Amino acid sequence: MNTALAETLSAVLLVAVLAWAVVRPFGRTEAVMAVPAAGIAIATGAISLAHARAEAERLGPVVGFLAAVLVLAHFCDVEGLFEACGAWTARWARGRPVRLLTAVFALASAVTAVLSLDATVVLLTPVVFATAARTGVRPKPHVYACTHLSNTASLLLPVSNLTNLLAFTASGLGFTRFAALMVLPWLAAIGVEYLVFRRFFARDLAAAAPADRDLGEAPQLPLFALVTVGGTLAGFVVASAFGVDPAWVAGAGALVLAGRSLLRRRATVPSVVRAAAPAFLVFVLALGIVVRAVVDNGLADALGRVVPDGTGLAALLGTAALAAVLANVINNLPAVLVLLPLAAPAGPGAVLAVLLGVNIGPNLTYAGSLATLLWRRIVHQHEHDVDLGEFTRLGLIAVPSSLAVAVVALWGSLQVL
């Protein structure tokens, strides 16, 4: 295939895959379009079989980790962890919207950092809806916080997001050093988001809730699930020190919780497989191959001319801004796959700047991340409208401010550490 035709075909295939992921016609999974698109790219020579195999091998451990974390989060929900957290936030807020927003920010940030953004979107969002109804406050600010924090609060740990795992591998950093460099940007971005939410949703947060709502009895915290999650986090740190892939640790944690549910007849083998979302895992692999085809056919050269050099503050700001724009154009997962090879030669600072852009930037549009698309579907299932204009206005305020502050914080962390 000649160069011009390969460039056109690979770009068309990527657009088709992303459009299908956004619309999901007839409720069909994203893999329905991604797998044939990857096959077409290989069959036509838009990407060589060797490059396709190499991309699949590179993404294999990441996909394995993602499967394990999805299972871990699902069985934390089965154990009652999210229900207990919702009851805690309701009791702490006592019908005061601002206190509930503070609690949701704290809870969503912790869940996203520890159990990944998918847990916040899929498992915490319904809990927040139920908590808002139980306390009688308007749900909008708190539900919007779930989607924003599923992206922004996923900056802290290598295991918080699929994009983080890719950046972690490219950066050459250890687990604890990655977290040490990202803790200040994580706190800064969440802090700015909180201030923006207080201002943007001031009317909803000022609405008084009915007094003396019956909150019911507080469920007990599932200690087994908490201990398992804590042990898994500790395992990540130890495994990193010995060069062990984090997928093995996540798999062990998932096996413990899933095995407990199987033994207690609260789950079946098919339900464990469904919790791993195999169709989505196949989609990630196929998308990686399609993106590699686009990269091989000219995108890498084009972006290579505009990616800033170095790790000074101006370069970091430019890199993060480029990553944020690209995430909203082609989605954050393809964006990180494209940009990491270009940023890696400049060092860990540039890689982490890319991560800031692809994690914070998607809060600007629906299509910025797969998590946001999933969140929108969950919100509609709860018969709650999401206004595109309002979502975008909030993003236009929150994204530039939180991204700029986070990049400055990253630059400061790099100087100190």
C-alpha positions as CSV (number, residue, x, y, z in Angstrom):
1,M,0.0,0.0,0.0
2,N,1.4,3.4,-0.9
3,T,2.0,6.0,1.8
4,A,-0.9,8.3,1.1
5,L,-3.4,5.5,1.0
6,A,-2.0,4.0,4.2
7,E,-2.2,7.4,6.0
8,T,-5.8,7.9,4.8
9,L,-7.0,4.4,5.7
10,S,-5.4,4.3,9.1
11,A,-6.9,7.7,10.0
12,V,-10.4,6.6,8.7
13,L,-10.2,3.4,10.8
14,L,-9.3,5.3,13.9
15,V,-12.1,7.8,13.4
16,A,-14.6,4.9,12.9
17,V,-13.4,3.1,16.0
18,L,-13.7,6.3,18.2
19,A,-17.1,7.2,16.7
20,W,-18.4,3.8,17.5
21,A,-17.1,4.0,21.0
22,V,-18.9,7.3,21.5
23,V,-22.2,6.3,20.0
24,R,-22.3,2.6,20.6
25,P,-25.1,1.8,18.1
26,F,-27.7,-0.7,19.3
27,G,-25.8,-0.9,22.6
28,R,-23.0,-3.0,21.0
29,T,-19.6,-3.0,22.7
30,E,-16.7,-0.9,21.4
31,A,-14.9,-4.1,20.3
32,V,-17.4,-4.7,17.5
33,M,-15.8,-1.9,15.4
34,A,-12.2,-2.0,16.9
35,V,-11.5,-5.6,16.1
36,P,-12.4,-5.6,12.4
37,A,-10.6,-2.2,12.1
38,A,-7.4,-3.7,13.5
39,G,-7.8,-6.7,11.1
40,I,-8.3,-4.4,8.1
41,A,-5.2,-2.4,9.1
42,I,-3.1,-5.6,9.2
43,A,-4.6,-7.2,6.1
44,T,-4.1,-4.2,3.9
45,G,-0.6,-3.5,5.1
46,A,-1.4,-0.2,6.8
47,I,0.5,-1.8,9.7
48,S,2.9,-4.6,9.5
49,L,2.2,-7.9,11.3
50,A,5.4,-7.5,13.2
51,H,4.4,-4.0,14.5
52,A,0.9,-5.2,15.4
53,R,2.3,-8.2,17.3
54,A,4.8,-5.9,19.1
55,E,2.0,-3.5,20.1
56,A,-0.2,-6.3,21.4
57,E,2.8,-7.7,23.4
58,R,3.4,-4.2,24.8
59,L,-0.2,-3.7,25.9
60,G,-0.6,-7.3,27.2
61,P,0.6,-6.7,30.8
62,V,-1.4,-3.5,30.9
63,V,-4.6,-5.2,29.8
64,G,-4.0,-8.0,32.3
65,F,-3.6,-5.5,35.1
66,L,-6.8,-3.7,34.0
67,A,-8.7,-7.0,34.1
68,A,-7.5,-7.7,37.6
69,V,-8.4,-4.2,38.9
70,L,-11.9,-4.4,37.4
71,V,-12.5,-7.7,39.2
72,L,-11.0,-6.3,42.5
73,A,-13.3,-3.3,42.3
74,H,-16.4,-5.4,41.4
75,F,-15.9,-7.7,44.4
76,C,-15.3,-4.7,46.7
77,D,-18.8,-3.7,45.7
78,V,-20.1,-7.2,46.3
79,E,-18.6,-7.1,49.8
80,G,-20.5,-3.8,50.5
81,L,-17.6,-1.4,50.5
82,F,-19.3,1.3,48.3
83,E,-22.7,1.0,50.1
84,A,-20.9,1.6,53.4
85,C,-19.0,4.6,52.0
86,G,-22.3,6.1,50.7
87,A,-23.8,5.7,54.2
88,W,-20.8,7.3,55.7
89,T,-21.0,10.3,53.4
90,A,-24.7,10.7,54.0
91,R,-24.3,10.7,57.8
92,W,-21.4,13.1,57.7
93,A,-23.1,15.6,55.4
94,R,-26.4,15.5,57.3
95,G,-28.3,17.1,54.4
96,R,-25.8,20.0,54.0
97,P,-24.9,20.1,50.2
98,V,-21.4,21.7,50.7
99,R,-20.4,19.0,53.2
100,L,-21.7,16.3,50.9
101,L,-19.7,17.7,48.0
102,T,-16.6,17.7,50.3
103,A,-17.2,14.1,51.2
104,V,-17.8,13.1,47.6
105,F,-14.6,14.8,46.6
106,A,-12.6,12.9,49.3
107,L,-14.3,9.6,48.6
108,A,-14.1,9.8,44.8
109,S,-10.4,10.9,44.9
110,A,-9.5,7.9,47.2
111,V,-11.5,5.4,45.2
112,T,-10.0,6.6,41.9
113,A,-6.5,6.6,43.2
114,V,-6.7,3.1,44.8
115,L,-9.2,1.2,42.7
116,S,-8.9,3.0,39.4
117,L,-11.2,5.5,37.6
118,D,-13.5,2.7,36.4
119,A,-14.6,2.0,40.0
120,T,-15.5,5.6,40.5
121,V,-17.6,5.8,37.3
122,V,-19.3,2.4,37.4
123,L,-19.6,1.7,41.1
124,L,-19.5,5.1,43.0
125,T,-21.7,7.1,40.7
126,P,-24.8,5.1,41.5
127,V,-24.0,5.3,45.2
128,V,-23.7,9.1,45.0
129,F,-27.2,9.2,43.3
130,A,-28.6,7.1,46.1
131,T,-26.9,9.2,48.8
132,A,-28.2,12.5,47.3
133,A,-31.7,11.1,47.2
134,R,-31.3,9.8,50.8
135,T,-30.2,13.2,52.1
136,G,-32.6,15.3,49.9
137,V,-29.9,17.4,48.2
138,R,-29.7,18.2,44.5
139,P,-27.5,15.4,42.9
140,K,-26.0,17.4,40.0
141,P,-22.8,18.8,41.6
142,H,-22.0,15.5,43.3
143,V,-22.6,13.4,40.2
144,Y,-20.5,15.7,38.1
145,A,-17.8,15.4,40.6
146,C,-17.6,11.7,40.0
147,T,-16.8,12.1,36.3
148,H,-14.3,14.9,36.8
149,L,-12.5,13.1,39.6
150,S,-12.4,9.9,37.7
151,N,-10.1,11.7,35.4
152,T,-8.3,14.3,37.6
153,A,-7.9,12.1,40.7
154,S,-6.3,9.3,38.7
155,L,-3.0,11.1,38.7
156,L,-1.6,9.7,41.9
157,L,-0.5,6.1,41.4
158,P,0.7,4.0,38.5
159,V,-2.4,1.8,39.1
160,S,-5.0,4.5,39.1
161,N,-5.6,4.6,35.3
162,L,-4.8,2.6,32.2
163,T,-2.9,5.7,30.9
164,N,-0.9,5.8,34.1
165,L,0.3,2.2,33.6
166,L,1.5,3.1,30.1
167,A,3.3,6.2,31.4
168,F,4.7,4.3,34.3
169,T,6.3,1.8,31.9
170,A,7.7,4.6,29.7
171,S,9.0,6.8,32.5
172,G,11.4,4.2,34.0
173,L,10.3,5.3,37.5
174,G,9.7,3.0,40.5
175,F,6.2,2.8,42.1
176,T,7.0,5.0,45.1
177,R,9.0,7.6,43.1
178,F,6.1,7.9,40.6
179,A,3.7,8.5,43.5
180,A,6.1,10.9,45.2
181,L,6.4,13.1,42.1
182,M,2.6,13.0,41.4
183,V,1.2,13.6,44.9
184,L,1.6,17.4,44.7
185,P,0.1,17.7,41.2
186,W,-2.7,15.4,42.4
187,L,-3.6,17.5,45.4
188,A,-3.3,20.7,43.4
189,A,-5.6,19.6,40.6
190,I,-8.2,18.3,43.0
191,G,-8.0,21.5,45.1
192,V,-8.6,23.7,42.0
193,E,-11.5,21.4,40.9
194,Y,-13.1,21.7,44.3
195,L,-12.9,25.5,44.2
196,V,-14.4,25.6,40.7
197,F,-17.2,23.3,41.7
198,R,-18.1,25.4,44.7
199,R,-18.4,28.5,42.4
200,F,-20.0,26.8,39.4
201,F,-22.7,25.0,41.3
202,A,-23.2,27.7,44.0
203,R,-27.0,27.7,43.4
204,D,-27.4,24.0,43.7
205,L,-25.2,23.9,46.8
206,A,-27.2,26.7,48.4
207,A,-30.5,24.8,48.1
208,A,-31.6,23.7,51.5
209,A,-32.3,20.0,52.0
210,P,-35.3,18.7,54.0
211,A,-34.6,18.5,57.7
212,D,-34.7,15.3,59.7
213,R,-34.3,12.8,56.9
214,D,-34.2,9.2,58.0
215,L,-30.8,7.9,57.0
216,G,-31.4,4.4,58.2
217,E,-28.9,2.2,60.0
218,A,-25.2,2.5,59.0
219,P,-23.9,-0.8,57.4
220,Q,-20.7,-2.2,58.8
221,L,-17.5,-1.6,57.0
222,P,-16.3,-4.7,55.1
223,L,-13.0,-5.2,56.9
224,F,-12.0,-8.2,54.7
225,A,-12.3,-6.0,51.5
226,L,-10.4,-3.1,53.2
227,V,-7.6,-5.4,54.3
228,T,-7.4,-7.0,50.9
229,V,-7.2,-3.6,49.1
230,G,-4.6,-2.3,51.6
231,G,-2.5,-5.5,51.2
232,T,-2.7,-5.1,47.4
233,L,-1.4,-1.5,47.6
234,A,1.4,-2.6,49.8
235,G,2.1,-5.4,47.4
236,F,2.5,-2.9,44.5
237,V,5.2,-1.1,46.4
238,V,7.1,-4.2,47.3
239,A,6.7,-5.7,43.8
240,S,8.1,-2.5,42.2
241,A,11.2,-2.7,44.3
242,F,11.9,-6.2,43.0
243,G,10.9,-5.5,39.4
244,V,7.7,-7.6,39.5
245,D,4.9,-6.5,37.2
246,P,2.0,-5.0,39.1
247,A,-0.5,-7.1,37.2
248,W,0.6,-10.1,39.3
249,V,-0.2,-8.2,42.6
250,A,-3.5,-7.0,41.3
251,G,-4.3,-10.5,40.2
252,A,-3.6,-11.8,43.6
253,G,-5.9,-9.3,45.3
254,A,-8.6,-10.0,42.8
255,L,-8.2,-13.7,43.3
256,V,-8.6,-13.3,47.1
257,L,-11.8,-11.3,46.9
258,A,-13.3,-13.3,44.0
259,G,-12.4,-16.6,45.6
260,R,-14.1,-15.6,48.9
261,S,-17.3,-14.7,46.9
262,L,-17.1,-18.0,45.1
263,L,-16.7,-20.0,48.3
264,R,-19.6,-18.2,49.9
265,R,-21.7,-18.8,46.7
266,R,-22.1,-15.1,46.2
267,A,-20.5,-15.3,42.7
268,T,-20.0,-17.8,39.9
269,V,-17.1,-18.3,37.5
270,P,-19.1,-16.6,34.6
271,S,-19.8,-13.6,36.9
272,V,-16.1,-13.3,37.6
273,V,-15.3,-13.4,33.9
274,R,-17.9,-10.7,33.2
275,A,-16.5,-8.5,36.0
276,A,-13.2,-8.5,34.0
277,A,-15.0,-6.9,31.0
278,P,-13.3,-9.1,28.4
279,A,-14.9,-7.2,25.5
280,F,-13.4,-4.0,26.7
281,L,-10.0,-5.6,27.1
282,V,-10.2,-6.8,23.5
283,F,-11.1,-3.3,22.5
284,V,-8.1,-1.8,24.2
285,L,-5.8,-4.2,22.3
286,A,-7.4,-3.6,19.0
287,L,-7.4,0.2,19.5
288,G,-3.7,0.0,20.3
289,I,-3.1,-1.7,16.9
290,V,-5.1,0.9,15.0
291,V,-3.4,3.8,16.8
292,R,0.0,2.2,16.0
293,A,-1.0,2.2,12.3
294,V,-1.8,5.9,12.5
295,V,1.6,6.5,14.2
296,D,3.5,4.5,11.7
297,N,1.9,6.4,8.8
298,G,2.9,9.9,9.6
299,L,1.3,11.1,12.9
300,A,4.4,10.5,14.9
301,D,6.5,12.7,12.5
302,A,3.9,15.5,12.5
303,L,3.6,15.6,16.3
304,G,7.4,15.2,16.7
305,R,7.8,18.6,15.2
306,V,5.5,20.3,17.8
307,V,6.3,18.4,21.0
308,P,8.4,20.7,23.2
309,D,12.0,19.7,24.1
310,G,13.2,19.6,27.7
311,T,11.6,19.6,31.1
312,G,11.6,23.3,32.0
313,L,8.4,24.8,33.1
314,A,7.5,26.2,29.7
315,A,8.2,22.9,28.0
316,L,6.1,21.0,30.6
317,L,3.2,23.4,30.1
318,G,3.4,23.0,26.3
319,T,3.6,19.2,26.5
320,A,0.6,19.0,28.9
321,A,-1.5,21.4,26.8
322,L,-0.7,19.4,23.6
323,A,-1.7,16.2,25.3
324,A,-4.9,17.7,26.6
325,V,-5.9,19.0,23.1
326,L,-5.0,15.6,21.5
327,A,-7.0,13.7,24.2
328,N,-10.1,15.7,23.3
329,V,-9.6,15.2,19.6
330,I,-8.8,11.4,19.5
331,N,-9.6,10.3,23.1
332,N,-7.0,10.1,25.9
333,L,-6.0,6.5,25.4
334,P,-4.9,6.9,21.8
335,A,-3.4,10.2,22.7
336,V,-1.1,8.7,25.4
337,L,-0.1,5.8,23.0
338,V,0.9,8.4,20.4
339,L,2.7,10.9,22.7
340,L,4.7,8.7,25.1
341,P,7.3,7.5,22.6
342,L,7.8,11.2,21.6
343,A,8.1,12.4,25.2
344,A,10.1,9.6,26.7
345,P,13.5,10.7,25.3
346,A,13.2,14.0,27.3
347,G,12.9,12.0,30.6
348,P,10.3,11.2,33.2
349,G,9.2,14.8,33.6
350,A,8.0,15.1,30.1
351,V,6.2,11.7,30.4
352,L,4.4,12.8,33.5
353,A,3.5,16.1,31.8
354,V,1.8,14.0,29.0
355,L,0.0,12.2,31.8
356,L,-1.3,15.4,33.3
357,G,-2.7,16.4,29.9
358,V,-4.4,13.2,29.1
359,N,-5.9,12.7,32.6
360,I,-7.1,16.3,33.3
361,G,-7.8,17.3,29.7
362,P,-10.7,14.9,29.0
363,N,-12.9,16.8,31.5
364,L,-13.4,19.3,28.7
365,T,-15.6,17.1,26.4
366,Y,-17.7,13.9,26.4
367,A,-15.3,12.2,24.1
368,G,-12.1,13.0,26.0
369,S,-12.0,9.7,27.8
370,L,-13.9,6.4,27.8
371,A,-14.7,6.9,31.5
372,T,-16.7,10.0,30.7
373,L,-18.6,8.2,28.0
374,L,-19.4,5.4,30.4
375,W,-20.4,8.0,33.1
376,R,-22.9,9.6,30.7
377,R,-24.6,6.3,30.1
378,I,-24.9,5.6,33.8
379,V,-26.4,9.1,34.4
380,H,-29.0,8.5,31.7
381,Q,-29.9,5.2,33.3
382,H,-30.8,7.2,36.4
383,E,-33.0,9.4,34.4
384,H,-30.9,12.5,35.0
385,D,-30.1,14.8,32.1
386,V,-26.6,15.9,31.2
387,D,-26.5,19.2,29.4
388,L,-23.7,19.4,26.8
389,G,-23.4,23.2,27.1
390,E,-23.2,23.0,30.9
391,F,-20.7,20.2,30.8
392,T,-18.5,22.1,28.4
393,R,-18.7,25.4,30.3
394,L,-17.6,23.6,33.5
395,G,-14.8,22.0,31.6
396,L,-13.6,25.3,30.1
397,I,-13.2,26.7,33.6
398,A,-11.9,23.6,35.4
399,V,-9.5,22.1,32.8
400,P,-7.2,25.1,32.0
401,S,-6.9,26.2,35.6
402,S,-6.4,22.7,37.2
403,L,-4.0,21.7,34.4
404,A,-1.8,24.8,34.7
405,V,-1.6,24.5,38.5
406,A,-0.8,20.8,38.3
407,V,2.0,21.3,35.8
408,V,3.5,24.0,38.1
409,A,3.3,21.5,41.0
410,L,4.9,18.8,38.9
411,W,7.8,21.2,37.9
412,G,8.3,22.0,41.6
413,S,8.3,18.3,42.5
414,L,10.9,17.6,39.9
415,Q,13.1,20.4,41.3
416,V,12.9,19.0,44.8
417,L,12.9,15.3,44.2
